Amino acid sequence: MTTELRVLDAERWDDWYGKLERAFGGPAESREERALWRELTDCERSLAAWDGDEIAGTAGAFSFRLSVPGGALVPAAGVTMVSVQPTHRRRGVLTSMMRRQLDDVRAAGEPLAVLTASEPAIYGRFGYGQATDQMRLEIDTNRVRLNLPAGTDRVRLRIVAPTAAREECEAVYAQRVAARPGMLARQPGWDRLPLLDPKANRDGAGELLCVLAEVDGEVRGYARYAVRPIWSPATGPDGAVLLRDVEALDPVAYAALWNFLFGLDLTSSVRIRNRPADDPVLHLVSDVRRCGIGLRDGLFVRTVDVGAALEARTYATPVDVVLDVEDAFCPWNAGRWRLAGDAKGATCARTGDSADLALSARELGAAYLGGFSLSALAAAGRVTELRPGALAEASAAFGSDVKPWLPHGF
Ligand SMILES: CC(=O)SCCNC(=O)CCNC(=O)[C@H](O)C(C)(C)COP(=O)(O)OP(=O)(O)OC[C@H]1O[C@@H](n2cnc3c(N)ncnc32)[C@H](O)[C@@H]1OP(=O)(O)O
């Protein structure tokens, strides 16, 4: 079997997307969601693997700008919509699409490619490393109390329709992006993603609502949520607050939003699928054991251009190290790079000097946003220290005070 890779003809989008849905066992999406993905698809960056006149594989890319340590927004290809038909699996179709895509990303001058994986085992072989994680919470609000900071009572809360509050929420979100590595600057149309609320997907919950937190007349935060009413025959109300997202620009607005969610009548839990693992709410609660905490992988990062990627971020402490990078899938990155930088900026260029640390592209991706330390990777045998002291120096420099985190999938 041979397949031929071609850029997606926009007129074939329905067929192409239908094949993607089939590979995912779908379609499970609502009409609204499908229409949004149609609008957001960049056909010129989408590939179809053709077997004769049949689509055997799909892969796409969004043109994102990713927040990195130091607050810069770095061009990053957002790899998405990857699938291979069940009739064509395990014959190298994915590998051929990854090959073509990374060549295209390099040609476009984007230093990074990023993705969220259906299964985390797939993408390491192509040099993607898990760079962030995400925390889910299912908080027992009957048992857990909140310790509110002084001034929380100054916050005024207002419930509004999410669409009516879109601009205010987006203004808050935009300010959060540079403050947390791993977040994506909003591209046109992406503000509609958190507003999707098709009836068919509510699973017993009411409509999506938005609560705005205002301090001195200014919107300082928001939460979008729905309530799923649950009535137990024996004890009565046992509803769940399904929190979609929550962002705030100061501690009192943040605490007030959580206090509101905890206090919703006839509910006994607040559930959310995706929060950063250093969410301040963990320092507001009286009992973390009853917060139903779970962790899973988030964003995967691939350094497509090692020099440009390492120069695009800043470093928590001064660093001057030579990295010996192994990169079989993108061999233009392989070899020694001298990275010199600090909190103001960095240079990263080819060098003939002897190496201080050896690692592969996958580890570089994992450490890139500062979420996973080089020391931890070294302890797992995935980074090798060649000059004593270099690991501690580089590990501290790569670290991020704020945990990197991606708020939504793509
Ligand atoms: C960013 C995103 O869009 S994530 C979504 C990914 N898509 C899905 O999960 C949809 C369902 N799955 C599929 O469509 C396919 O099985 C794919 C895309 C995951 C794999 O496609 P294939 O064409 O079968 O992959 P390909 O034959 O190129 O395999 C390359 C290697 O990856 C391995 N591999 C492929 N899929 C998986 C997997 N799910 N888990 C672990 N390893 C895998 C193969 O075993 C092979 O390993 P090898 O090089 O050591 O022999």
The ligand as an SDF file (V2000), in Angstrom:
LIG
                    3D

 51 53  0  0  0  0  0  0  0  0999 V2000
   -2.7470   15.7200   18.0200 C   0  0  0  0  0  0  0  0  0  0  0  0
   -3.8600   14.7430   17.7650 C   0  0  0  0  0  0  0  0  0  0  0  0
   -4.6650   14.9610   16.8820 O   0  0  0  0  0  0  0  0  0  0  0  0
   -3.9750   13.3530   18.7420 S   0  0  0  0  0  0  0  0  0  0  0  0
   -5.0830   12.2210   17.8880 C   0  0  0  0  0  0  0  0  0  0  0  0
   -4.4270   10.9840   17.3900 C   0  0  0  0  0  0  0  0  0  0  0  0
   -5.4620   10.1750   16.7240 N   0  0  0  0  0  0  0  0  0  0  0  0
   -6.1370    9.1580   17.3110 C   0  0  0  0  0  0  0  0  0  0  0  0
   -5.9140    8.7930   18.4450 O   0  0  0  0  0  0  0  0  0  0  0  0
   -7.2460    8.5290   16.4850 C   0  0  0  0  0  0  0  0  0  0  0  0
   -7.1710    6.9800   16.5230 C   0  0  0  0  0  0  0  0  0  0  0  0
   -5.8830    6.4460   16.1440 N   0  0  0  0  0  0  0  0  0  0  0  0
   -5.3680    6.6020   14.8770 C   0  0  0  0  0  0  0  0  0  0  0  0
   -5.9580    7.2470   14.0220 O   0  0  0  0  0  0  0  0  0  0  0  0
   -4.0350    5.9340   14.5590 C   0  0  0  0  0  0  0  0  0  0  0  0
   -3.9560    4.7130   15.2470 O   0  0  0  0  0  0  0  0  0  0  0  0
   -2.7830    6.7890   14.8940 C   0  0  0  0  0  0  0  0  0  0  0  0
   -2.8820    8.1290   14.1730 C   0  0  0  0  0  0  0  0  0  0  0  0
   -2.6920    7.0510   16.3910 C   0  0  0  0  0  0  0  0  0  0  0  0
   -1.5280    6.0300   14.4580 C   0  0  0  0  0  0  0  0  0  0  0  0
   -1.4710    5.9490   13.0480 O   0  0  0  0  0  0  0  0  0  0  0  0
   -0.5990    4.8070   12.2890 P   0  0  0  0  0  0  0  0  0  0  0  0
   -0.5740    5.1680   10.8480 O   0  0  0  0  0  0  0  0  0  0  0  0
   -1.1180    3.4830   12.6740 O   0  0  0  0  0  0  0  0  0  0  0  0
    0.8320    5.0360   12.9080 O   0  0  0  0  0  0  0  0  0  0  0  0
    2.2200    4.5320   12.2860 P   0  0  0  0  0  0  0  0  0  0  0  0
    1.9720    3.2400   11.5250 O   0  0  0  0  0  0  0  0  0  0  0  0
    2.8760    5.6260   11.5210 O   0  0  0  0  0  0  0  0  0  0  0  0
    3.0140    4.2260   13.6180 O   0  0  0  0  0  0  0  0  0  0  0  0
    4.2560    4.7790   13.9460 C   0  0  0  0  0  0  0  0  0  0  0  0
    4.7100    4.2170   15.2630 C   0  0  0  0  0  0  0  0  0  0  0  0
    3.8430    4.7040   16.2970 O   0  0  0  0  0  0  0  0  0  0  0  0
    3.3340    3.5900   17.0310 C   0  0  0  0  0  0  0  0  0  0  0  0
    1.9620    3.9150   17.4360 N   0  0  0  0  0  0  0  0  0  0  0  0
    0.9730    4.2600   16.6060 C   0  0  0  0  0  0  0  0  0  0  0  0
   -0.1400    4.4910   17.3250 N   0  0  0  0  0  0  0  0  0  0  0  0
    0.1580    4.3010   18.6200 C   0  0  0  0  0  0  0  0  0  0  0  0
   -0.5750    4.3580   19.8250 C   0  0  0  0  0  0  0  0  0  0  0  0
   -1.8900    4.6900   19.8310 N   0  0  0  0  0  0  0  0  0  0  0  0
    0.0670    4.0950   20.9700 N   0  0  0  0  0  0  0  0  0  0  0  0
    1.3750    3.7590   20.9710 C   0  0  0  0  0  0  0  0  0  0  0  0
    2.1350    3.6570   19.8460 N   0  0  0  0  0  0  0  0  0  0  0  0
    1.5210    3.9220   18.6880 C   0  0  0  0  0  0  0  0  0  0  0  0
    3.3930    2.4350   16.0710 C   0  0  0  0  0  0  0  0  0  0  0  0
    3.3900    1.2060   16.7510 O   0  0  0  0  0  0  0  0  0  0  0  0
    4.6600    2.6990   15.3430 C   0  0  0  0  0  0  0  0  0  0  0  0
    5.7390    2.3070   16.1640 O   0  0  0  0  0  0  0  0  0  0  0  0
    7.1240    1.7820   15.5530 P   0  0  0  0  0  0  0  0  0  0  0  0
    7.6730    2.9240   14.7500 O   0  0  0  0  0  0  0  0  0  0  0  0
    7.9360    1.4560   16.7530 O   0  0  0  0  0  0  0  0  0  0  0  0
    6.7650    0.6190   14.6880 O   0  0  0  0  0  0  0  0  0  0  0  0
  1  2  1  0
  2  3  2  0
  2  4  1  0
  4  5  1  0
  5  6  1  0
  6  7  1  0
  7  8  1  0
  8  9  2  0
  8 10  1  0
 10 11  1  0
 11 12  1  0
 12 13  1  0
 13 14  2  0
 13 15  1  0
 15 16  1  0
 15 17  1  0
 17 18  1  0
 17 19  1  0
 17 20  1  0
 20 21  1  0
 21 22  1  0
 22 23  2  0
 22 24  1  0
 22 25  1  0
 25 26  1  0
 26 27  2  0
 26 28  1  0
 26 29  1  0
 29 30  1  0
 30 31  1  0
 31 32  1  0
 31 46  1  0
 32 33  1  0
 33 34  1  0
 33 44  1  0
 34 35  1  0
 34 43  1  0
 35 36  2  0
 36 37  1  0
 37 38  1  0
 37 43  2  0
 38 39  1  0
 38 40  2  0
 40 41  1  0
 41 42  2  0
 42 43  1  0
 44 45  1  0
 44 46  1  0
 46 47  1  0
 47 48  1  0
 48 49  2  0
 48 50  1  0
 48 51  1  0
M  END
$$$$
